[in-house]
Amino acid sequence: MEREYNELILPISKLKIKVKKWITGGESLSLEEELMNEMKLTPVGKKYNLEPISGAFALKRQKKAVEIVVETLGDSKEKIYERLLDLRKTDFDFVVKEVSKVVDFTLPE
């Protein structure tokens, strides 16, 4: 199946971004792997307790999601997340919002 993209213009820098309209099952599993790597289970009798997950997890997952969903920033596919960090917060937040439309950032219950 051919990938579908949206092309959007960032509000402040006016750079063009190309974002995927959807992610594959494999890309979704790659994001979930971030969660699984952070989970720590402690055995208690025949059950397990889930220890609290670090707040840094959300930032790692956000970075991974941006890397998966954003195909280009300007005319380049290189170091997209790092380049986004150098833009104004308004542009960064715009991209994160667009990525969140494609990827669910909520933790599983």
N, C-alpha and C positions, 0 to 999 in steps of 0.2 A: 504494500500500500504506500502510495506517495505521501510524503509529509506535507502538511498544510501549515502556513505561517501567517502571522499578522505583522505588518510593518507599521511602526508607530514612531512618532516624533516626541522626543523628550521635551518637557515644558520650558526649561531654562536654557540648556545648551543647544537645543534644536537638533541634536544628533539623532540619526535614524537608528532604531533598533528593529531587529527581526526576531520575533518570538514564535515558538511552536504553539499551535492551537491545542495540541493534546500531547500526552506522553505515552510511551509504550509500557507494557507490563514490566519489562526489564528495567526501564528507567524508574518506575515506581518502586520496584524491589531495591534498586540501588539507594533510593532515599530511605527506605525502611531499614536498610542495612546500617545506616547511621544510628538509628534508634536502637537496634539490636546490639551494636557495639557499645552503647552507653548503658544499657540495662545491666544491673547487678542483682543477682538473685542469691539470697542467703537461705540455706536450708534450716527449717524449723520443724523438727519431727518429720512427718511425711509430707509437709507442705513447704512452700518457699515464700519468703517475704521479698517484695520488690523494694530495693533501696531507692531513695530520691534520685532523680536524674539531674545532672548538672545543668545550670542555665546556659552554659556554653554550648550545649547540645543544639539549642534552637538556632544559634548563629552558624554552627557547622551545617545544619540541615538547610538553612536559608542559602548559604553559599553554594552548596551542592545543587539545590533547586535552580538557582540562577544559572549555574554552569550547564545544567541540563536543558533548560527552557530557552534561554537567550542564545540565539544562533549567531548574531552579529551585533556589534556596537560600533556605529559609524560604518566604515568599510572593512573592519577587521574582526576576525574570529579569535584573536589572540588575547589572553589574559583579561577576559571580559570582566570578571568580578573585581579584580584589582583595579582596573580602569574605572569601573563604576564608583569605587570608593574614593576616587579622586574628584568625582563630580560633586556638584552641590547636592545637599540633602534632599531637596525637592525632586531632583532627577532620580536619585537613588531610590527614594520612597515610591516614586511612580513605577519604576521597574519592579520593585518588590511586590507592589500591588498587582501588576500585570501577571507576574509569575504566580502569585497566589490564586489567580483565577484559573490557572491550569493545574496547580499542585495544591493539595490540601495540607496546610501547615499544622493542623491540629493533631495532638497526640491521640493514639487509639485509647479507648476506654477499657 
